[in-house]
């Protein structure tokens, strides 16, 4: 069991969430079964390939096109050359567990090309619990992910693509879609030190506001100060561009990650 908290400023009271709360059974030959609130197939996989989750989430959760954990039944299998995972879930997410009128499904499959390269595909289909109570189901929420990544001896790089169809339009009449891609790279240039960079671009409303585009750039260095404390100096830039809006936000700060052992 692990918890999370409401981190947005000026939110009162502070909510405490169960990000993970499950029972787990390991089977022979790399298979696992989890029942409860557990990590979903795509976010859990891609976060480990990108790294630096403590600075910012990866492409899809950062843009609210996917969730990290959910209540349901989760099965996964890992082998030397191929891995896959399937989750049957409520679709409501861990922050406000809600049950809709049907079960949502998420799956991922990873081809381990060799010890360094992975090629992964992911998919989601359901209603995200937006059809609960009297809400009418007009559309099905769908998502498709693909990623090619490299990870070996302190070097990471990769690229991810995402396409969502009617992700927020399940109980609304208009149809909409979103798509985007992101790339990342990092290098451990000496023991305890790493440099990293990332670029994301996304079109969040391809049908309802086709001109809207969001770009995100991240540059940073991190330092493993102790076995349990990591510090990172990071610069970020977020851009929003459309037919009516053009805005840029710059941010520089220090992020930290504390590992309890």
Secondary structure as a PSIPRED ss2 file (coil, helix, strand):
# PSIPRED VFORMAT (PSIPRED V4.0)

   1 X C   1.000  0.000  0.000
   2 X E   0.000  0.000  1.000
   3 X E   0.000  0.000  1.000
   4 X E   0.000  0.000  1.000
   5 X E   0.000  0.000  1.000
   6 X C   1.000  0.000  0.000
   7 X C   1.000  0.000  0.000
   8 X C   1.000  0.000  0.000
   9 X C   1.000  0.000  0.000
  10 X C   1.000  0.000  0.000
  11 X C   1.000  0.000  0.000
  12 X C   1.000  0.000  0.000
  13 X C   1.000  0.000  0.000
  14 X C   1.000  0.000  0.000
  15 X C   1.000  0.000  0.000
  16 X E   0.000  0.000  1.000
  17 X E   0.000  0.000  1.000
  18 X E   0.000  0.000  1.000
  19 X E   0.000  0.000  1.000
  20 X E   0.000  0.000  1.000
  21 X E   0.000  0.000  1.000
  22 X E   0.000  0.000  1.000
  23 X E   0.000  0.000  1.000
  24 X E   0.000  0.000  1.000
  25 X E   0.000  0.000  1.000
  26 X E   0.000  0.000  1.000
  27 X C   1.000  0.000  0.000
  28 X H   0.000  1.000  0.000
  29 X H   0.000  1.000  0.000
  30 X H   0.000  1.000  0.000
  31 X E   0.000  0.000  1.000
  32 X E   0.000  0.000  1.000
  33 X E   0.000  0.000  1.000
  34 X E   0.000  0.000  1.000
  35 X E   0.000  0.000  1.000
  36 X E   0.000  0.000  1.000
  37 X E   0.000  0.000  1.000
  38 X E   0.000  0.000  1.000
  39 X E   0.000  0.000  1.000
  40 X C   1.000  0.000  0.000
  41 X H   0.000  1.000  0.000
  42 X H   0.000  1.000  0.000
  43 X H   0.000  1.000  0.000
  44 X H   0.000  1.000  0.000
  45 X H   0.000  1.000  0.000
  46 X H   0.000  1.000  0.000
  47 X H   0.000  1.000  0.000
  48 X H   0.000  1.000  0.000
  49 X H   0.000  1.000  0.000
  50 X H   0.000  1.000  0.000
  51 X C   1.000  0.000  0.000
  52 X C   1.000  0.000  0.000
  53 X C   1.000  0.000  0.000
  54 X C   1.000  0.000  0.000
  55 X C   1.000  0.000  0.000
  56 X C   1.000  0.000  0.000
  57 X C   1.000  0.000  0.000
  58 X C   1.000  0.000  0.000
  59 X H   0.000  1.000  0.000
  60 X H   0.000  1.000  0.000
  61 X H   0.000  1.000  0.000
  62 X H   0.000  1.000  0.000
  63 X C   1.000  0.000  0.000
  64 X C   1.000  0.000  0.000
  65 X C   1.000  0.000  0.000
  66 X C   1.000  0.000  0.000
  67 X C   1.000  0.000  0.000
  68 X C   1.000  0.000  0.000
  69 X E   0.000  0.000  1.000
  70 X E   0.000  0.000  1.000
  71 X E   0.000  0.000  1.000
  72 X E   0.000  0.000  1.000
  73 X E   0.000  0.000  1.000
  74 X E   0.000  0.000  1.000
  75 X E   0.000  0.000  1.000
  76 X E   0.000  0.000  1.000
  77 X E   0.000  0.000  1.000
  78 X E   0.000  0.000  1.000
  79 X C   1.000  0.000  0.000
  80 X C   1.000  0.000  0.000
  81 X C   1.000  0.000  0.000
  82 X E   0.000  0.000  1.000
  83 X E   0.000  0.000  1.000
  84 X E   0.000  0.000  1.000
  85 X E   0.000  0.000  1.000
  86 X E   0.000  0.000  1.000
  87 X E   0.000  0.000  1.000
  88 X E   0.000  0.000  1.000
  89 X E   0.000  0.000  1.000
  90 X C   1.000  0.000  0.000
  91 X C   1.000  0.000  0.000
  92 X C   1.000  0.000  0.000
  93 X C   1.000  0.000  0.000
  94 X C   1.000  0.000  0.000
  95 X C   1.000  0.000  0.000
  96 X C   1.000  0.000  0.000
  97 X C   1.000  0.000  0.000
  98 X C   1.000  0.000  0.000
  99 X C   1.000  0.000  0.000
 100 X C   1.000  0.000  0.000
 101 X C   1.000  0.000  0.000
 102 X C   1.000  0.000  0.000
 103 X C   1.000  0.000  0.000
 104 X E   0.000  0.000  1.000
 105 X E   0.000  0.000  1.000
 106 X E   0.000  0.000  1.000
 107 X E   0.000  0.000  1.000
 108 X E   0.000  0.000  1.000
 109 X E   0.000  0.000  1.000
 110 X E   0.000  0.000  1.000
 111 X E   0.000  0.000  1.000
 112 X E   0.000  0.000  1.000
 113 X C   1.000  0.000  0.000
 114 X C   1.000  0.000  0.000
 115 X C   1.000  0.000  0.000
 116 X C   1.000  0.000  0.000
 117 X E   0.000  0.000  1.000
 118 X E   0.000  0.000  1.000
 119 X E   0.000  0.000  1.000
 120 X E   0.000  0.000  1.000
 121 X E   0.000  0.000  1.000
 122 X E   0.000  0.000  1.000
 123 X E   0.000  0.000  1.000
 124 X E   0.000  0.000  1.000
 125 X E   0.000  0.000  1.000
 126 X E   0.000  0.000  1.000
 127 X C   1.000  0.000  0.000
 128 X C   1.000  0.000  0.000
 129 X C   1.000  0.000  0.000
 130 X C   1.000  0.000  0.000
 131 X C   1.000  0.000  0.000
 132 X C   1.000  0.000  0.000
 133 X C   1.000  0.000  0.000
 134 X C   1.000  0.000  0.000
 135 X C   1.000  0.000  0.000
 136 X C   1.000  0.000  0.000
 137 X C   1.000  0.000  0.000
 138 X C   1.000  0.000  0.000
 139 X C   1.000  0.000  0.000
 140 X C   1.000  0.000  0.000
 141 X E   0.000  0.000  1.000
 142 X E   0.000  0.000  1.000
 143 X E   0.000  0.000  1.000
 144 X E   0.000  0.000  1.000
 145 X E   0.000  0.000  1.000
 146 X E   0.000  0.000  1.000
 147 X E   0.000  0.000  1.000
 148 X E   0.000  0.000  1.000
 149 X E   0.000  0.000  1.000
 150 X E   0.000  0.000  1.000
 151 X E   0.000  0.000  1.000
 152 X E   0.000  0.000  1.000
 153 X C   1.000  0.000  0.000
 154 X C   1.000  0.000  0.000
 155 X E   0.000  0.000  1.000
 156 X E   0.000  0.000  1.000
 157 X E   0.000  0.000  1.000
 158 X E   0.000  0.000  1.000
 159 X E   0.000  0.000  1.000
 160 X E   0.000  0.000  1.000
 161 X E   0.000  0.000  1.000
 162 X E   0.000  0.000  1.000
 163 X E   0.000  0.000  1.000
 164 X E   0.000  0.000  1.000
 165 X E   0.000  0.000  1.000
 166 X C   1.000  0.000  0.000
 167 X C   1.000  0.000  0.000
 168 X C   1.000  0.000  0.000
 169 X C   1.000  0.000  0.000
 170 X C   1.000  0.000  0.000
 171 X C   1.000  0.000  0.000
 172 X C   1.000  0.000  0.000
 173 X C   1.000  0.000  0.000
 174 X C   1.000  0.000  0.000
 175 X C   1.000  0.000  0.000
 176 X C   1.000  0.000  0.000
 177 X E   0.000  0.000  1.000
 178 X E   0.000  0.000  1.000
 179 X E   0.000  0.000  1.000
 180 X E   0.000  0.000  1.000
 181 X E   0.000  0.000  1.000
 182 X E   0.000  0.000  1.000
 183 X E   0.000  0.000  1.000
 184 X E   0.000  0.000  1.000
 185 X E   0.000  0.000  1.000
 186 X E   0.000  0.000  1.000
 187 X E   0.000  0.000  1.000
 188 X E   0.000  0.000  1.000
 189 X E   0.000  0.000  1.000
 190 X E   0.000  0.000  1.000
 191 X C   1.000  0.000  0.000
 192 X C   1.000  0.000  0.000
 193 X E   0.000  0.000  1.000
 194 X E   0.000  0.000  1.000
 195 X E   0.000  0.000  1.000
 196 X E   0.000  0.000  1.000
 197 X E   0.000  0.000  1.000
 198 X E   0.000  0.000  1.000
 199 X E   0.000  0.000  1.000
 200 X E   0.000  0.000  1.000
 201 X E   0.000  0.000  1.000
 202 X E   0.000  0.000  1.000
 203 X E   0.000  0.000  1.000
 204 X C   1.000  0.000  0.000
 205 X C   1.000  0.000  0.000
 206 X C   1.000  0.000  0.000
 207 X C   1.000  0.000  0.000
 208 X C   1.000  0.000  0.000
 209 X C   1.000  0.000  0.000
 210 X C   1.000  0.000  0.000
 211 X C   1.000  0.000  0.000
 212 X C   1.000  0.000  0.000
 213 X E   0.000  0.000  1.000
 214 X E   0.000  0.000  1.000
 215 X E   0.000  0.000  1.000
 216 X E   0.000  0.000  1.000
 217 X E   0.000  0.000  1.000
 218 X E   0.000  0.000  1.000
 219 X E   0.000  0.000  1.000
 220 X E   0.000  0.000  1.000
 221 X E   0.000  0.000  1.000
 222 X E   0.000  0.000  1.000
 223 X E   0.000  0.000  1.000
 224 X E   0.000  0.000  1.000
 225 X C   1.000  0.000  0.000
 226 X C   1.000  0.000  0.000
 227 X C   1.000  0.000  0.000
 228 X C   1.000  0.000  0.000
 229 X E   0.000  0.000  1.000
 230 X E   0.000  0.000  1.000
 231 X E   0.000  0.000  1.000
 232 X E   0.000  0.000  1.000
 233 X E   0.000  0.000  1.000
 234 X E   0.000  0.000  1.000
 235 X E   0.000  0.000  1.000
 236 X E   0.000  0.000  1.000
 237 X E   0.000  0.000  1.000
 238 X E   0.000  0.000  1.000
 239 X E   0.000  0.000  1.000
 240 X E   0.000  0.000  1.000
 241 X E   0.000  0.000  1.000
 242 X C   1.000  0.000  0.000
 243 X C   1.000  0.000  0.000
 244 X C   1.000  0.000  0.000
 245 X C   1.000  0.000  0.000
 246 X E   0.000  0.000  1.000
 247 X E   0.000  0.000  1.000
 248 X E   0.000  0.000  1.000
 249 X E   0.000  0.000  1.000
 250 X E   0.000  0.000  1.000
 251 X E   0.000  0.000  1.000
 252 X E   0.000  0.000  1.000
 253 X E   0.000  0.000  1.000
 254 X E   0.000  0.000  1.000
 255 X E   0.000  0.000  1.000
 256 X E   0.000  0.000  1.000
 257 X E   0.000  0.000  1.000
 258 X E   0.000  0.000  1.000
 259 X C   1.000  0.000  0.000
 260 X C   1.000  0.000  0.000
 261 X C   1.000  0.000  0.000
